[in-house]
Amino acid sequence: MIVPNPPTAPIEVPSSSNNEIRIERIKSLDLIAFAEGYLDSAKEGQFIPITMQRAIAHANNPLVDENDVGLLVAFHGDECVGFFGIMPVLLKNRDEFSKAYWFTTWRVSPHLRGKSIGSLLMKEALSMGKDYLIVGSSSARKVCQRFGFLEREPLEYCYLDVSGMERLNPATWLFRLLRKVLKPLKVKVNVDNRLTRGFSQLLSPLTTRLFLYWLWRAHGDILKGLNFQEVKEIRPETPDQRAALSPVVLYRGAGIVNWMLKYPWVLEKGQSNTEKMDYFFTDVRDYYQNIALELSSGANQEYRGYVILSASTYRKRMALKILDTSFKDHADERYVLPLAIRFAREMNAEVIDLSTHQAEAIKIRFLSRVLLHRKKRIYQCYPASADSPLALAWNEIEFHYCDGDMAFS
């Protein structure tokens, strides 16, 4: 998620700010040393530009070279007042591969907002002349539009509210009715309140088990004859897996997936030394685990491909996310939804994030209507030039909701 703090003034940064604020470029390979030096003296509640786990992960990104800048840091004296994270990704256009750069974080210290520091960081990033991509909040989108970023139609993806409480909570129905009745009197009614949340917490353990049972009954048989095992890293793609890729895509091959598995950005509570500092972006959760599954079948246990899942607890709800999938045969995509349901049952997950295509595999229309919700994500880009690899591929890229840094948090 990108959370900028857009300036209230025009894009041009006032000269006084230029005199007071300096931007430092931290190369990706220097991030660990930078983080160690900065965090060593940081105190509880202090605004910080990076966590140690992110620094270690970015420094070990297999796409990084010695010239890549991984972090822009705005300083006012010795104090960090803003930061801007940058991560190399790989763009595949048919048989050609090129690097592009994904904006991963963007934030300004709360007590210096409105000073054009966010715009100063963006201008510094664009001055490096790279192909850039971003997915951000509505405020980030507006700032990027002012800088001339290009946009694509929104990417639609889905999530299953396995508890069903977003549509079936009786207390929510009641407050929605009250809001409608009292609207002519201009009385505001907050639907998200203690009572609705209380009903959800009371009912969701039962409804989650019930809906997961129905989903498993409908899809579990698909896994018969399939073997899967958890692995620490996945094997390199076969030629058939490469051939099954979309012609134009942000490529996450085995090397990138294994990097993600080895260097998580999110840690469980008690494991991060920056847990009590002001970083804002996902740093710690009660539970966090990536699950890499290799699939095989037949008498000879022929390798079929892999599925990567992510499980985490957020706001006391267990969520399961379908990340990367890769198969020799497109038909094996049928295994993805049942595998997600199986692990959701095991973990009692209340939410399953999945692509629109994966959601179309739900067999029971009632369950789809009650549980399935659709979301949209806006992709924007700033090509280095009119004929850069990103500019030439922009209108053809097939996006996935786990592109860029989305799979890591």
N, C-alpha and C positions, 0 to 999 in steps of 0.2 A: 504494500500500500504506500502511495506517495501522499504526504500531507504537507503541502507547502504553506507558507504564511505569506500570501500575496500582498504586495505593497498597496497602500491606499493612494499613494502618489503615482504620477506617471512612471513608465518603465525606466526613464533616465535616472540614474542614481545621483543624488545631490553631491556636489563637490566636497561638502563638509564630511559626508559619509565616506567618500573615497580617502580622505585624509585620516579618518579614524579607524576604518575597517581595512584589514589586509586579508587576502585569500591565499592560503597555502595549498599547493598541490601535493598530495601524498601518493606516491607510487604504490601500486598494489603489492609489490614485493617488499615494501618498507612498512606495510601496515602493522605487522606484529610489533616491530620495534616502536612505532609511533604509539600504538595502543598501550604497550607496557609503560612507556614514559609518561603518557597522559593520565592513565588510570591509576598509576602508583600513588599519586598525590590527590586523586579525586575523593571527595567526601560524599556522605549520604545526602541524597537530594540534589546533587550537582548535575547541571546540564552537560551531557557528554556526547561526542560525535560518533562513537562506535563502541561496540562491546568486544571483549577479547575473543569470544567464539566467532564473531563475524570477521574480525581481523584475520584470525587463523584460517578461516574458510576461504576468504577472498584471496589471501596470499597463496593458497594452494590450488586455486582454480586452474585446471589444465590449459585453459585458453589464454592465460595471462602471459605477457612477455615483459621484458625489462623496461619498456617505455610506457606501459599502461598506467594511467592514473586511476586509482581506485576510490579516492576520497578527496573532496574539496572541503576545506575547513576555513570558516570565517572567524577571524580573531579580532577582538577589541582589546588591545594590550596583550596580556597573556591569557585572557578569558575567551573560551570558545563561545561564539554567539550564533553559530549556524553551521550546517554541514549539508553535503550533497554527495550521495553514494553513486558510484558508477561501476558496472560489471560487464565484462565482455561476454557476448553470446555469439553463437554461430548461425549464420544465415545460409541455408541451402537453396540454391536456385538451379534446378535440374542437376547437372554434374559439377556445378561450380559452388565452392564454399568460400565465404568471406566473413570477417568479423564485423559485428555491429556492437553497440554499447547500450546497455539497459540502465536507466535511472532507477536506483533501488531505494534511496531515502532522500528526503528533502525537508529540512526543518530549520526554523529560526527560534532562538531562545525567546520564551514568552515575554520577557521584560524589554525586548528590543524589536518587537514587531512594529510594522508601519514605518521602518527606516530603510526600506528597499534592499535589505540584505538578501532576501530570497531572490530578487531579480539580479543582484550582483553575482550571486552564486551561479544562476542560470547563464548569465552572460559569459562568465569564466568558462563554464563547461562548453558552451557553443564555440568559444574562441579556439578550442583545440581541434576543430575541423573533423569530427568523427561522424559516422552514421549513428544516430541516436533513436531509441525507442522508449516509450513511457506508457504506463497504465496508472492512472491516479484518481484522486477524488475529484469532485466537481470543481472545487476551487483550483486544483492543479490544472485541470483541463482549461479553465478560463485563462490562467497565466500563460500556458503553452500556446493557446490560440493567439494571444497578444504578441508572442514571439514568432509567429508564423509557422507553427507546427502543422503538418498535414494530419488529416483524420480519415479513419475508415469507418464503415458501418459498425455498430456495436456487435461484439461477440456475445451470443446468448449461451448460457450454460445453466445448469440446474442444481438443485439440492432437494433431497428427500427429507422432510421433517417426519422422521419415523415415529415420533411420539403422536403426531396428528394434532397436537395442541394448537398450532397456529390457526387451524380451521375448526376444530371441534371443541375448543374450550368453552363450556357453558357460561362462565363468568364473562368471557370476552363478548359472547353474543349479547348478554344482558347490558353491558356498558355501551356497546355499539347501538343498541336500541335506545338507551337513554340519551346518547349523543344526538341521535336523529330526532327524538321527541323534543329535546331541549334546545335544539339549534335555532328555532324561531325566537327563543328568548335570549339568544346570544350567550347561553351558559356553556362554558367549555367543560367537556368531559374527557378525562384522560383514560384511554382504554388500557394502557400499560400501567398497571398499579399493583399494589400489594395483593389485592384480592385475586386478580387474574393470574399473577405470578404464583400465588399460593395454590390456586386450583391446578395450575400446570405442574407444579412440583408434586402435588398430591396424586394426580392422575397419570402423569407421564411414565412412571415405572411400570405400571400395568399396561397402558396402551402401547408403549414401546415394545414390550415383549410380545404382545398380541399381533401388532402389525409386522414385526420381524418374522414371527411364526408364519403368517400368511404369505409373506414374500418368499420365505424359504420353501414353503409347500409348493409355491408356483414355479420356482426356479431351481431348486436344489438338485433335481434329477439331471440337470444339464451337466453337472460335474461328475456323473458316474463314468468310470473308466479313465478319468483324468487324475494324474498325480501331481501334487505341487509340494514344494518344500521351501522353507525360508532359507535364504542365503545372505551372507554378509556383503557380497558383491555379485553383480551379474556378469555373465560371460560376454565377450565381444559379439556384435551382431553378425549374423550370417548374411551371405549375399541375398537370400530370399527376404530377410527382414529389411535390408536396405532397399530392395526393390519395391517393398510394400509401402514405403514412405510417400507422402504427398510430394509432388514435384517441387513446390516452393513452400518452405516451412522453416521455423526457427528450430534448428536441429539439436536434439538432446540425445546423443548417442550414449553408449555404455560408459565412456569415459566421464561424461558429465553426470550421469546418474550415479555412478560409483563415487564420484567426488561429493555429491549431495549426501549419500549414505554415510560416508566417512567423516564429513565435517558439518554436522548440523548447526544451524544458526540459532535454534531454539533449544534451551535446556530445561530440565525439570527444576522445580523450586529447590533452593539450597545448593545448586551446582554452579551458579553464575555469580562472579564477584561484583557484577554491576546491577544486581537485582534491585537494590534500593536507591539507585541513581536515576536521573531523569533522562532516559533515552527515547521513550515513547513507543518505538517500533517493537514488534514481538521479540521478547528476550527470554521470558520464562513462562512456563505453564505448569499446572499441577501434574500433568502427564503428557509426554510427547514421545512418539516412536514412529520411525519409518520401517515399513515391512516390505522386503523384497522377496518376491515369489518366482521361482522358476517352474515352468510347467512342462510335463512330459506325459506320454501315453503309449499304449501298445505293449506288446510282449518285450520289445527291445528298449522300452522307455525312451522313445524318440523325443528329443528336445523340441518344444513347440514355440517357446518364447517366454516373456516375463511380464509380470504385473507388479507395479510399485504402489503401495498404499501408505497413507499417513494417518496416524491416529493421535488425537490430542484432546485435552479437556480445556474448554473455554467457557467461562461463566457457569461452571458446574455442569456443563453438558459435554458428553463425549461425542466427538465428531470424527468421522472417517472420510478421508478424501482419496479418490482415485487419481493417482498421479500419472506416471508413464506406463504405457503398454506397448509391447512390440511382439509381433507374431510372424511366423513364416507364411501363414495362411490367414487371409482376412476373416475367414469363417470362424477362426478361433476367438474372435472378439466376443462371441457368445458366452465365453467363460467369465468375462470381467464382472458383470453385474452379480451373478451367483457367488463369486468369490468375495465380493464386497459385502454381500448380505451375510455370508457365512461368518466373516470376521466381525461384522457389526453385531451379530447375535452373541458371539463369544465375548465381546467387550461391552455389550448392552449400549451400543452407540445410538444416540437420538437423532443424529444428522448424518447423511451421506452426501458428499459433494461429487458430482459426476457431470460428464458432458451431455449435451442434448442428444447425441447419437446413442449414448449408453442408456439414457432415460427412456428412449423409444423402445427398449427391449422389455420394459415392464409389461407383463402379460395381462394383468387384471385391471381393467379400466377404472373401476371404483378406487383401487389403491392409488392409481396414478392421479386421479382427480383430487383425492383427499390429501395425499402426501407430497405430491410434486409441486415445486415452486421454481419459477424461472427468474434468472438474474441477467444483467447485461454489463459488459465491460467495454470501455472505450479505449482503443489503441490509437496512439499518436506517434508521429515520427518527425525527425528533423534531419533530412539527408545532408551529407557533407557537400554534395553538389548535385546538379540536375542529372548527371549521368553516373552517380555513385551506385554501388551494388544495391543498396537499400532503396534508392529512388527508382531503379529499374524493376525491382521486384515488388514494390509496395502494394500495388493493386492485386497481386496474385497470391500473396502470402496466406496460407491457411493457418489461422491462429488456433491456439488451444488455451484453455483457461489456466494451465500450469506453465505457460511461457515465462521466460525471464526469471524473476525472483519469486514468482508466485508459489512454486513448489516447495520453497524453503521455509515458509512461515505460516 
